[in-house]
């Protein structure tokens, strides 16, 4: 009996192995983007807790600036991850097309 998972794994290895660096960079950026998505609400929580505790204005401004920075870096990571994902996908797809047309 055929194992389709092995066939898919071989196909992925064939077209993604030459781009191993780009694939690892893409995965790292995706994980960083997810981590920053989780960090944003935690910073907002600390800001709200500081307000309720009656913190001084300086610490509130720092917490707000940290939230803005985390949000901006998260958006940048998300954009870069999307770019690298598309780059990897297009490169693999073009290599597959080239192999398909070479057989005819």
C-alpha positions as CSV (number, residue, x, y, z in Angstrom):
1,X,0.0,0.0,0.0
2,X,1.2,3.5,-0.9
3,X,2.1,6.0,1.8
4,X,1.0,9.4,0.5
5,X,2.7,11.2,3.5
6,X,6.1,9.9,2.4
7,X,5.5,11.1,-1.2
8,X,4.6,14.6,0.1
9,X,7.6,14.6,2.4
10,X,9.9,13.8,-0.6
11,X,8.2,16.5,-2.7
12,X,8.7,19.0,0.1
13,X,12.3,18.0,0.6
14,X,13.0,18.2,-3.1
15,X,11.8,21.8,-3.4
16,X,12.4,23.2,0.0
17,X,15.8,21.8,0.8
18,X,17.6,24.2,-1.6
19,X,16.0,27.0,0.3
20,X,16.7,25.8,3.8
21,X,18.0,29.1,5.0
22,X,15.0,31.0,3.8
23,X,12.6,28.4,5.3
24,X,14.4,28.7,8.7
25,X,14.3,32.5,8.5
26,X,10.6,32.3,7.6
27,X,9.8,30.0,10.6
28,X,11.8,32.2,12.9
29,X,9.9,35.3,11.8
30,X,6.6,33.6,12.2
31,X,7.4,32.4,15.7
32,X,8.7,35.9,16.6
33,X,5.5,37.5,15.3
34,X,3.4,35.1,17.4
35,X,5.5,35.8,20.5
36,X,5.1,39.5,20.0
37,X,1.3,39.0,19.5
38,X,1.3,37.4,23.0
39,X,3.5,40.1,24.5
40,X,1.3,43.0,23.5
41,X,-1.6,42.2,25.7
42,X,0.7,41.5,28.6
43,X,2.2,45.0,28.3
44,X,-1.3,46.5,28.1
45,X,-2.2,44.5,31.3
46,X,0.8,45.9,33.1
47,X,-0.2,49.4,32.0
48,X,-3.7,49.0,33.3
49,X,-2.4,47.5,36.6
50,X,-0.1,50.5,36.9
51,X,-3.0,52.9,36.5
52,X,-5.0,51.1,39.1
53,X,-2.1,51.1,41.5
54,X,-1.7,54.8,41.1
55,X,1.8,54.7,39.4
56,X,3.5,58.0,38.5
57,X,3.2,59.5,35.0
58,X,6.8,58.5,34.0
59,X,6.2,54.8,34.4
60,X,2.9,55.0,32.6
61,X,4.5,56.8,29.6
62,X,7.3,54.1,29.5
63,X,4.6,51.3,29.6
64,X,2.7,53.1,26.8
65,X,5.8,53.5,24.7
66,X,6.8,49.9,25.3
67,X,3.3,48.8,24.1
68,X,3.7,51.0,20.9
69,X,7.2,49.6,20.3
70,X,6.0,46.0,20.7
71,X,3.0,46.6,18.4
72,X,5.3,48.2,15.7
73,X,7.9,45.4,15.9
74,X,5.1,42.8,15.7
75,X,3.6,44.4,12.6
76,X,7.1,44.5,11.0
77,X,7.7,40.9,11.8
78,X,4.3,39.9,10.4
79,X,5.1,41.8,7.2
80,X,8.6,40.2,6.9
81,X,7.2,36.8,7.6
82,X,4.6,37.2,4.9
83,X,7.3,38.3,2.5
84,X,9.6,35.4,3.2
85,X,6.6,32.9,3.1
86,X,5.6,34.2,-0.3
87,X,9.2,34.2,-1.5
88,X,9.7,30.5,-0.4
89,X,6.4,29.5,-2.0
90,X,7.1,31.2,-5.3
91,X,10.6,29.8,-5.5
92,X,9.4,26.3,-4.8
93,X,6.5,26.6,-7.2
94,X,8.7,28.0,-10.0
95,X,11.1,25.1,-9.5
96,X,8.2,22.6,-9.7
97,X,7.0,24.3,-12.9
98,X,10.4,24.1,-14.4
99,X,10.7,20.4,-13.6
100,X,7.2,19.7,-15.0
101,X,7.9,21.6,-18.3
102,X,11.3,19.9,-18.6
103,X,9.6,16.5,-18.8
104,X,7.6,17.5,-21.8
